[in-house]
Amino acid sequence: MNLVKIDDLKPGMILAEPVYSHQDVLLLEAGAKLSKKNIRIFKSWGVDGVAIKGIFEGSDTTAATYETGVEDGIETELKEKFSEVIDDPIMAEIYKAAFRQLTKSNQSANKDNERR
């Protein structure tokens, strides 16, 4: 799974994760195949990049790899905290929102550290 900048996206790429706007509006589900229209919509909503499945041969994208170990750690910690309530639909949505927010925060912190 690679994080690909919005300007490097190509139609036909497959989303590894759902894409949300900065206002947490779901724009496209994980597993969806990108079209030119999807990419335009992402740009109009101010999306900087998205997680893409697989490696694309011959692609000239400059993709940074996600730190999957960190994501796994976030997921493990949240599953422990939500273990008794995850069957509740509302709590499941809160779990998903917490995972997205913690992942975004981690990515922002990594970008800040790289700049220093």
ZADO-1210 file (C-alpha; in nm, 4 decimals, padded with zeros to 6 digits):
<atoms>
<atom x="00.0000" y="00.0000" z="00.0000" code="MET" pos="1"/>
<atom x="00.1425" y="00.3373" z="-00.1000" code="ASN" pos="2"/>
<atom x="00.0451" y="00.6934" z="-00.0216" code="LEU" pos="3"/>
<atom x="00.0273" y="00.8664" z="-00.3576" code="VAL" pos="4"/>
<atom x="00.0113" y="01.2420" z="-00.4036" code="LYS" pos="5"/>
<atom x="-00.3052" y="01.3680" z="-00.5701" code="ILE" pos="6"/>
<atom x="-00.1169" y="01.4933" z="-00.8791" code="ASP" pos="7"/>
<atom x="00.0393" y="01.1473" z="-00.9273" code="ASP" pos="8"/>
<atom x="-00.2896" y="00.9534" z="-00.9256" code="LEU" pos="9"/>
<atom x="-00.3877" y="00.7698" z="-01.2413" code="LYS" pos="10"/>
<atom x="-00.7248" y="00.6270" z="-01.3454" code="PRO" pos="11"/>
<atom x="-00.7375" y="00.2547" z="-01.2754" code="GLY" pos="12"/>
<atom x="-00.5457" y="00.2671" z="-00.9458" code="MET" pos="13"/>
<atom x="-00.7222" y="00.0877" z="-00.6587" code="ILE" pos="14"/>
<atom x="-00.7828" y="00.2559" z="-00.3219" code="LEU" pos="15"/>
<atom x="-00.6322" y="00.0742" z="-00.0244" code="ALA" pos="16"/>
<atom x="-00.8322" y="00.2848" z="00.2229" code="GLU" pos="17"/>
<atom x="-01.1477" y="00.4932" z="00.2037" code="PRO" pos="18"/>
<atom x="-01.0950" y="00.8588" z="00.1138" code="VAL" pos="19"/>
<atom x="-01.2413" y="01.1259" z="00.3394" code="TYR" pos="20"/>
<atom x="-01.2471" y="01.5035" z="00.3044" code="SER" pos="21"/>
<atom x="-01.1034" y="01.7254" z="00.5770" code="HIS" pos="22"/>
<atom x="-01.4618" y="01.7494" z="00.7080" code="GLN" pos="23"/>
<atom x="-01.4751" y="01.3670" z="00.7391" code="ASP" pos="24"/>
<atom x="-01.7123" y="01.3292" z="00.4442" code="VAL" pos="25"/>
<atom x="-01.6667" y="00.9899" z="00.2772" code="LEU" pos="26"/>
<atom x="-01.5653" y="01.0521" z="-00.0826" code="LEU" pos="27"/>
<atom x="-01.4881" y="00.6964" z="-00.1970" code="LEU" pos="28"/>
<atom x="-01.4718" y="00.3507" z="-00.0359" code="GLU" pos="29"/>
<atom x="-01.1612" y="00.1331" z="-00.0114" code="ALA" pos="30"/>
<atom x="-01.1260" y="-00.1069" z="-00.3029" code="GLY" pos="31"/>
<atom x="-01.2726" y="00.1368" z="-00.5549" code="ALA" pos="32"/>
<atom x="-01.1023" y="00.1774" z="-00.8920" code="LYS" pos="33"/>
<atom x="-01.0123" y="00.5415" z="-00.9564" code="LEU" pos="34"/>
<atom x="-01.1513" y="00.7330" z="-01.2504" code="SER" pos="35"/>
<atom x="-01.0635" y="01.0796" z="-01.3822" code="LYS" pos="36"/>
<atom x="-01.3837" y="01.2056" z="-01.2205" code="LYS" pos="37"/>
<atom x="-01.2831" y="01.0640" z="-00.8784" code="ASN" pos="38"/>
<atom x="-00.9455" y="01.2383" z="-00.8998" code="ILE" pos="39"/>
<atom x="-01.1133" y="01.5714" z="-00.9902" code="ARG" pos="40"/>
<atom x="-01.3504" y="01.5312" z="-00.6944" code="ILE" pos="41"/>
<atom x="-01.0586" y="01.4632" z="-00.4577" code="PHE" pos="42"/>
<atom x="-00.8853" y="01.7784" z="-00.5811" code="LYS" pos="43"/>
<atom x="-01.2003" y="01.9860" z="-00.5375" code="SER" pos="44"/>
<atom x="-01.2315" y="01.8623" z="-00.1775" code="TRP" pos="45"/>
<atom x="-00.8665" y="01.9454" z="-00.1045" code="GLY" pos="46"/>
<atom x="-00.7416" y="01.5877" z="-00.0662" code="VAL" pos="47"/>
<atom x="-00.3583" y="01.5832" z="-00.0746" code="ASP" pos="48"/>
<atom x="-00.3032" y="01.2122" z="-00.1339" code="GLY" pos="49"/>
<atom x="-00.4619" y="00.8706" z="-00.0975" code="VAL" pos="50"/>
<atom x="-00.3549" y="00.5160" z="-00.0083" code="ALA" pos="51"/>
<atom x="-00.3209" y="00.2974" z="-00.3166" code="ILE" pos="52"/>
<atom x="-00.2954" y="-00.0833" z="-00.3329" code="LYS" pos="53"/>
<atom x="-00.0088" y="-00.2630" z="-00.5026" code="GLY" pos="54"/>
<atom x="00.2893" y="-00.1573" z="-00.7075" code="ILE" pos="55"/>
<atom x="00.2306" y="-00.0221" z="-01.0531" code="PHE" pos="56"/>
<atom x="00.4940" y="-00.1285" z="-01.3039" code="GLU" pos="57"/>
<atom x="00.6111" y="00.1536" z="-01.5255" code="GLY" pos="58"/>
<atom x="00.4502" y="00.4092" z="-01.2987" code="SER" pos="59"/>
<atom x="00.6455" y="00.7262" z="-01.2377" code="ASP" pos="60"/>
<atom x="00.4656" y="00.8086" z="-00.9140" code="THR" pos="61"/>
<atom x="00.6757" y="00.9227" z="-00.6221" code="THR" pos="62"/>
<atom x="00.4985" y="00.7390" z="-00.3424" code="ALA" pos="63"/>
<atom x="00.5968" y="00.7290" z="00.0222" code="ALA" pos="64"/>
<atom x="00.5297" y="00.3966" z="00.1912" code="THR" pos="65"/>
<atom x="00.2986" y="00.3943" z="00.4911" code="TYR" pos="66"/>
<atom x="00.4498" y="00.2886" z="00.8177" code="GLU" pos="67"/>
<atom x="00.2413" y="-00.0251" z="00.8507" code="THR" pos="68"/>
<atom x="00.3932" y="-00.1142" z="01.1859" code="GLY" pos="69"/>
<atom x="00.2616" y="00.2095" z="01.3337" code="VAL" pos="70"/>
<atom x="-00.0819" y="00.1570" z="01.1792" code="GLU" pos="71"/>
<atom x="-00.0895" y="-00.1968" z="01.3166" code="ASP" pos="72"/>
<atom x="-00.0017" y="-00.0601" z="01.6604" code="GLY" pos="73"/>
<atom x="-00.2806" y="00.1977" z="01.6431" code="ILE" pos="74"/>
<atom x="-00.5285" y="-00.0681" z="01.5326" code="GLU" pos="75"/>
<atom x="-00.4222" y="-00.3083" z="01.8089" code="THR" pos="76"/>
<atom x="-00.4532" y="-00.0417" z="02.0772" code="GLU" pos="77"/>
<atom x="-00.7960" y="00.0693" z="01.9560" code="LEU" pos="78"/>
<atom x="-00.9234" y="-00.2883" z="01.9315" code="LYS" pos="79"/>
<atom x="-00.8282" y="-00.3409" z="02.2958" code="GLU" pos="80"/>
<atom x="-01.0109" y="-00.0259" z="02.4021" code="LYS" pos="81"/>
<atom x="-01.3207" y="-00.0993" z="02.1920" code="PHE" pos="82"/>
<atom x="-01.3284" y="-00.4772" z="02.2400" code="SER" pos="83"/>
<atom x="-01.6433" y="-00.4834" z="02.4537" code="GLU" pos="84"/>
<atom x="-01.8444" y="-00.2329" z="02.2503" code="VAL" pos="85"/>
<atom x="-01.7344" y="-00.2827" z="01.8887" code="ILE" pos="86"/>
<atom x="-02.0581" y="-00.4696" z="01.8027" code="ASP" pos="87"/>
<atom x="-02.2555" y="-00.1499" z="01.8609" code="ASP" pos="88"/>
<atom x="-02.2869" y="00.0306" z="01.5222" code="PRO" pos="89"/>
<atom x="-02.2282" y="00.3738" z="01.6742" code="ILE" pos="90"/>
<atom x="-01.9177" y="00.2571" z="01.8598" code="MET" pos="91"/>
<atom x="-01.7911" y="00.0921" z="01.5405" code="ALA" pos="92"/>
<atom x="-01.8155" y="00.4289" z="01.3626" code="GLU" pos="93"/>
<atom x="-01.6363" y="00.6005" z="01.6526" code="ILE" pos="94"/>
<atom x="-01.3647" y="00.3338" z="01.6279" code="TYR" pos="95"/>
<atom x="-01.3208" y="00.4053" z="01.2551" code="LYS" pos="96"/>
<atom x="-01.3085" y="00.7809" z="01.3121" code="ALA" pos="97"/>
<atom x="-01.0524" y="00.7393" z="01.5919" code="ALA" pos="98"/>
<atom x="-00.8357" y="00.5186" z="01.3693" code="PHE" pos="99"/>
<atom x="-00.8471" y="00.7741" z="01.0849" code="ARG" pos="100"/>
<atom x="-00.7665" y="01.0623" z="01.3183" code="GLN" pos="101"/>
<atom x="-00.4778" y="00.8852" z="01.4920" code="LEU" pos="102"/>
<atom x="-00.3343" y="00.7764" z="01.1567" code="THR" pos="103"/>
<atom x="-00.3588" y="01.1331" z="01.0210" code="LYS" pos="104"/>
<atom x="-00.1971" y="01.2703" z="01.3364" code="SER" pos="105"/>
<atom x="00.0858" y="01.0186" z="01.3062" code="ASN" pos="106"/>
<atom x="00.1429" y="01.1081" z="00.9411" code="GLN" pos="107"/>
<atom x="00.1474" y="01.4811" z="01.0228" code="SER" pos="108"/>
<atom x="00.3969" y="01.4236" z="01.3019" code="ALA" pos="109"/>
<atom x="00.6187" y="01.2241" z="01.0652" code="ASN" pos="110"/>
<atom x="00.6093" y="01.5045" z="00.8061" code="LYS" pos="111"/>
<atom x="00.7022" y="01.7582" z="01.0747" code="ASP" pos="112"/>
<atom x="00.9920" y="01.5397" z="01.1886" code="ASN" pos="113"/>
<atom x="01.1181" y="01.5040" z="00.8292" code="GLU" pos="114"/>
<atom x="01.1262" y="01.8825" z="00.7885" code="ARG" pos="115"/>
<atom x="01.3488" y="01.9250" z="01.0948" code="ARG" pos="116"/>
</atoms>
